[in-house]
Amino acid sequence: MLLRHTNKEIKPRESLTVNPAKTCQPIGAMYASLGIHNCLPHSHGSQGCCAYHRSALTRHFREPVMAATSSFTEGSSVFGGQSNLIQAIDTIFTTYEPDVIAVHTTCLSETIGDDVNQIAIKAVKDGKVPKGKYVIHTSTPSYVGSHVTGFSNMTKAMATAFSKSTGVSNGKFNIIPGYVEPSDMTEIKRVVKEMGIKPILFPDTSNVLNGPQTGKYKMYPDGGVTIEELTSAGDSIGTIALGNTASADAARALDTRCKVPCQVLDLPIGLAATDRFINTLRTVAGVNVPASIDLERGQLLDIITDMQAYLYHKKVALAGDPDQLIPLVEFLISIDMMPVHIVTGTPGKDFVKRIEALTADLPYKVNVKAGGGADMYLLHQWIKNEPVDLLISNTYGKYIARDEDIPFMRYGFPIVDRVGHSYFPSVCYKGGMRLLEKILDLLLDRIDRDSLEETFELVM
Amino acid sequence: METISVLEDRKNQISQKGRDTFEMACEKKSLAGAVSQRACVFCGSRVVLYPIADALHLIHGPIGCASYTWDIRGALSSGPELHRMSFSTDLSETDVVFGGEKKLEKALLELVAEYEPKAAFVYCTCIVGIIGDDVEAVCKKVAAKVGIPVLAVHSEGFKGTKKDGYKAACDALFKLIDLNRKPEKQIPLSINILGEFNIGGETWIIKEYYRRMGVEVVSVMTGDGRVKDVQSAHRACLNVVQCSGSLTHLARDMEQAYGIPFIRVSYFGIEDTSDALYDVASFFKDAPQIMERTKALVQEEVCAILPELAALKKDLVGKRAAIYVGGAFKAFSLIKALKHLGMSEVLVGSQTGNKEDYALLREMCDPDTVILDDANPLELAKYVMEKDAHLFIGGVKERPIAYKLGIGFCDHNHERKIPLVGYEGMVNFAKEVHATVTSPIWDLVPRKAFNRAISNKG
């Protein structure tokens, strides 16, 4: 039905985003904050922002998402939000008893010029922050960047607010997993430990936003990185940041602050990117790759070998976040598929450069766009002009998939109409197997659906 | 949960029937720092105007406000679906510094040329209010150029509560009607349906009742809405307001401007649906055939559903429900509907109730029922556990809380997929309640599974 609203003819649009492939900074900051144990995210702005972010995260994770708001009124927007924030800090510590309040700003509080740092200092001076409790903060105006930028900013704030260098090594590695599912964080931790390395992972939303059904309501679920761990991050041997957009800033800030050397890698999605991750872990920690990891790699490779005939030159359109799309495109190329249209709403020139470099040797030119005008509408227009065999995007891609009758793999944020994404990883070799299973299911289902009676086969 | 204490400032917003006699405090601004379930002005405007399917809805602001409201309500359309697209001026830092008026004008012109909508709504978000774009002027200019109504919706998030957003939407609707004001004749035996949003096709059910009664529905605001219908609304004889929290303001304005009286109704549950239809029928005294048809309709419909309700009721008698909804009016209907199923309520709350609402709630409720205004998740969880509820009725943010506690849940907000109004809606409601309350999964929730294991041993 929405088909009729997409025009095949592509005209430049400067002033308009139609069906966005991104959302705004504060929700990313809120998600990152939930990855600290005993932390209550706080939205410094109108009530609506906080309500929308909580609803959006709730729909995606199907978990209670807690966050407080400064509840701006007209008065606060004229006279500044200082009194709101100070009162909020007081209310939160006396009522909800978190260890940390993680404040992020909104377009409103940014534009009226609230100095959250100064307000946080005043709150401490006024005795509103109990001993052993913390207020951290970051700046996340909605008119800059995207949800990924907000995640990155809050992750950086975690590193700079807590980390200390005592001069004594803790023998651990900091791993910054980026804007990924809780299941991915669990998987990254597992693989790192499997390599014999002790990680400090932050943020860590595993068991927070994919927690068990217990019959009890916990405002602060058991997961999350602890303050002790964040403090100790300054004594780690090194930092590995996964994903340039969401994780690099925090790693570099930690390097500057505590002289913890860092490396920025792609998210370990697919074979080659996971190889690089494993190899980096191996070299920085001076460990051998255990047989168990080799086994997983071999299994992933085996599935590709078994099924390569079905993957051959299948055209793919993708929308999502830059850190996921880069290794995903690399993975698709490596299994002989053809990514042809790629959009991310998150602005940044590096993304387009990376994709162009990855696809330079292909016999065709990919459509790629980031930031302004890179929206689901443009992706749909591209698909109309050059149809694809598979669409990979968040739930909003389902309109395009239905209109154009394309197999559709849900991937990214948000996914509000399917479950599993928060429980099963898509990173590392195991995650690669899952991605491949999903892709193949879709492609093979399509062959089954479209086969004639006489060509409908049992064995494929 | 045992450690949870209620905030000092909120003590008067919570009462228990039979124990507390004080007047409920309400219509207060939420305390800064509260984990409130409330939203903002923009949210209020957006939900009211959203279902007008042949209008353009352009959100003037940074991307978030458009992203978060992109097709999240199941307001169905029988025709155009322009309302399901997400249009935003996607303001960036430079726009915030230099102003967004030019961008807005360009965006409007591009969109009108592309989609030929019948009218355009421009939603002003927080930031637009702060940077001071003259949205009215841009709208006027574009309207003159393109020849359709282009209306600014003053919905800057911080300028009040969701209720103020309803008012902004009502103002925009009134303007849309008034722009078309001509000395047209009143349509006999006709009504407007106000505050009905066609979630899951509810508008269609209600319209069918009125068709059978012989009452003409001029417009529905805004379920399955069309600009043309809204513009004819001033020709109706009566405004029938369902979601009174959202559209009473428009009904009042129309009464004043066009002399159209209004009544408040609800279409949830057997009694309230029947009352609504009878109230409309008795308004048209000069056409007694309408009352005749209404009586026949109610009798037929009620008889048709009673056996099925009775069957479902068997498993539900004695079960306890917690209700937390936006408007208190909905809570009244829900209490009555639950009673039909043999259930009682142990907690009732609303985000936006007023003093009269809470007084009436206290009258209606069972003894010891906890009544809450503007609650937070901790309070909700605390009382649901204390009262050992079997069912929670609420919206998107309450669903996972109920599930984590290990009790059934029924969505009575905009994420429901099935219609809950009218007689067939009552059956749907009963089925949904039955499905969730009797799910075997609750027996596997740790605390219950543990108790069962012990009793099995014994």
Contacts between the chains, C-beta under 8 A, distances in Angstrom:
chain1	res1	chain2	res2	distance
A	1	B	81	5.1
A	2	B	81	6.1
A	2	B	84	6.3
A	2	B	85	7.1
A	5	B	81	7.3
A	5	B	82	6.7
A	5	B	85	5.6
A	5	B	115	6.9
A	7	B	114	6.5
A	13	B	110	6.6
A	14	B	103	7.9
A	14	B	106	6.8
A	15	B	89	6.3
A	15	B	102	7.7
A	15	B	103	4.3
A	15	B	104	7.5
A	15	B	106	3.9
A	15	B	107	4.3
A	15	B	110	6.9
A	16	B	87	6.7
A	16	B	88	7.4
A	16	B	89	6.7
A	16	B	90	7.3
A	16	B	106	7.5
A	16	B	107	4.2
A	16	B	110	5.7
A	16	B	111	6.8
A	17	B	63	6.3
A	17	B	66	7.3
A	17	B	87	7.6
A	17	B	88	4.8
A	17	B	89	7.7
A	17	B	90	3.9
A	18	B	85	6.5
A	18	B	86	6.9
A	18	B	87	5.8
A	18	B	88	8.0
A	19	B	70	7.0
A	19	B	85	6.3
A	19	B	86	5.1
A	20	B	63	5.3
A	20	B	66	6.3
A	20	B	67	5.2
A	20	B	70	7.4
A	20	B	86	6.2
A	20	B	88	6.5
A	20	B	90	7.1
A	22	B	63	6.2
A	22	B	67	7.3
A	23	B	63	6.2
A	23	B	64	5.5
A	23	B	67	3.8
A	23	B	68	6.8
A	24	B	62	5.7
A	24	B	63	5.5
A	24	B	64	3.0
A	24	B	67	6.9
A	25	B	64	8.0
A	26	B	64	7.2
A	27	B	64	7.2
A	40	B	35	7.7
A	42	B	33	7.4
A	45	B	126	7.1
A	45	B	157	7.7
A	45	B	158	7.6
A	46	B	40	4.7
A	46	B	41	7.9
A	46	B	126	5.7
A	46	B	157	3.8
A	46	B	158	4.5
A	47	B	30	6.5
A	47	B	36	6.0
A	47	B	38	5.2
A	47	B	39	6.1
A	47	B	40	5.2
A	47	B	157	7.7
A	47	B	161	7.6
A	48	B	39	4.8
A	48	B	40	2.4
A	48	B	41	7.2
A	48	B	42	5.7
A	48	B	43	5.0
A	48	B	157	4.6
A	49	B	40	7.3
A	49	B	64	7.2
A	49	B	126	8.0
A	49	B	157	7.1
A	50	B	36	7.8
A	51	B	36	7.7
A	51	B	37	7.2
A	51	B	38	6.5
A	51	B	39	4.1
A	51	B	40	7.1
A	51	B	43	6.9
A	51	B	397	7.7
A	52	B	39	7.2
A	52	B	43	7.4
A	52	B	64	7.1
A	52	B	65	7.7
A	52	B	68	3.9
A	52	B	69	7.7
A	53	B	68	7.6
A	54	B	397	5.9
A	55	B	68	7.3
A	55	B	72	7.9
A	55	B	396	5.1
A	55	B	397	6.0
A	56	B	67	8.0
A	56	B	68	5.7
A	58	B	396	5.9
A	58	B	397	5.6
A	58	B	399	7.4
A	58	B	400	6.0
A	59	B	396	6.4
A	62	B	399	7.7
A	62	B	400	5.6
A	62	B	403	7.8
A	63	B	400	5.2
A	63	B	404	7.7
A	64	B	377	6.2
A	64	B	397	7.6
A	64	B	400	4.7
A	64	B	401	4.9
A	64	B	404	6.1
A	65	B	397	7.6
A	66	B	35	5.6
A	66	B	377	6.5
A	67	B	35	6.6
A	68	B	33	5.1
A	68	B	34	6.3
A	68	B	35	5.1
A	69	B	30	7.7
A	69	B	32	7.5
A	69	B	33	7.8
A	69	B	34	7.5
A	69	B	35	8.0
A	69	B	36	6.5
A	70	B	32	5.1
A	70	B	33	7.5
A	71	B	29	6.4
A	71	B	30	5.0
A	71	B	31	7.2
A	71	B	32	4.9
A	71	B	34	7.2
A	71	B	36	7.0
A	72	B	157	7.8
A	72	B	158	4.4
A	73	B	29	6.5
A	73	B	158	6.1
A	73	B	159	7.9
A	73	B	160	7.4
A	74	B	158	6.1
A	74	B	159	5.4
A	74	B	160	7.4
A	76	B	158	7.0
A	77	B	126	7.8
A	77	B	129	7.5
A	77	B	130	6.4
A	77	B	158	4.9
A	84	B	32	4.3
A	85	B	32	7.3
A	87	B	31	7.3
A	87	B	32	4.5
A	87	B	33	6.2
A	88	B	32	4.2
A	88	B	33	3.2
A	89	B	33	6.7
A	90	B	33	6.9
A	91	B	7	7.2
A	91	B	31	5.7
A	91	B	32	6.4
A	91	B	33	3.1
A	91	B	34	6.3
A	92	B	33	4.6
A	94	B	7	7.9
A	95	B	5	7.8
A	95	B	7	5.3
A	95	B	33	7.5
A	95	B	34	7.7
A	95	B	378	7.8
A	96	B	35	6.9
A	96	B	378	7.2
A	106	B	126	7.3
A	107	B	61	7.4
A	107	B	62	5.2
A	107	B	64	7.9
A	107	B	96	7.6
A	107	B	125	7.9
A	107	B	126	6.1
A	107	B	127	4.5
A	108	B	126	4.2
A	108	B	127	6.6
A	108	B	130	6.4
A	108	B	157	7.0
A	108	B	158	6.0
A	111	B	96	6.2
A	111	B	127	6.0
A	111	B	130	4.8
A	111	B	131	6.8
A	112	B	130	6.3
A	141	B	62	7.7
A	141	B	93	7.5
A	141	B	96	7.9
A	142	B	61	7.9
A	142	B	62	3.8
A	142	B	63	7.0
A	142	B	64	4.7
A	142	B	127	7.6
A	143	B	62	4.2
A	143	B	91	5.0
A	143	B	92	5.4
A	143	B	93	5.5
A	143	B	95	7.0
A	143	B	96	5.3
A	143	B	127	6.8
A	144	B	92	7.3
A	144	B	93	5.4
A	146	B	63	7.5
A	211	B	404	8.0
A	213	B	403	7.0
A	213	B	404	6.6
A	213	B	406	6.7
A	213	B	445	6.6
A	213	B	446	7.9
A	214	B	404	7.1
A	214	B	445	7.9
A	214	B	446	5.7
A	215	B	404	7.8
A	215	B	405	6.5
A	215	B	406	4.1
A	215	B	445	4.0
A	215	B	446	4.8
A	215	B	447	4.5
A	215	B	448	7.1
A	216	B	1	7.1
A	216	B	404	7.2
A	216	B	405	7.1
A	216	B	447	7.7
A	217	B	1	6.6
A	217	B	377	7.5
A	217	B	381	4.0
A	217	B	385	7.6
A	217	B	401	6.0
A	217	B	404	5.2
A	217	B	405	5.4
A	218	B	404	7.9
A	219	B	377	7.5
A	219	B	378	6.4
A	345	B	63	7.3
A	372	B	90	6.9
A	372	B	92	7.2
A	396	B	70	7.1
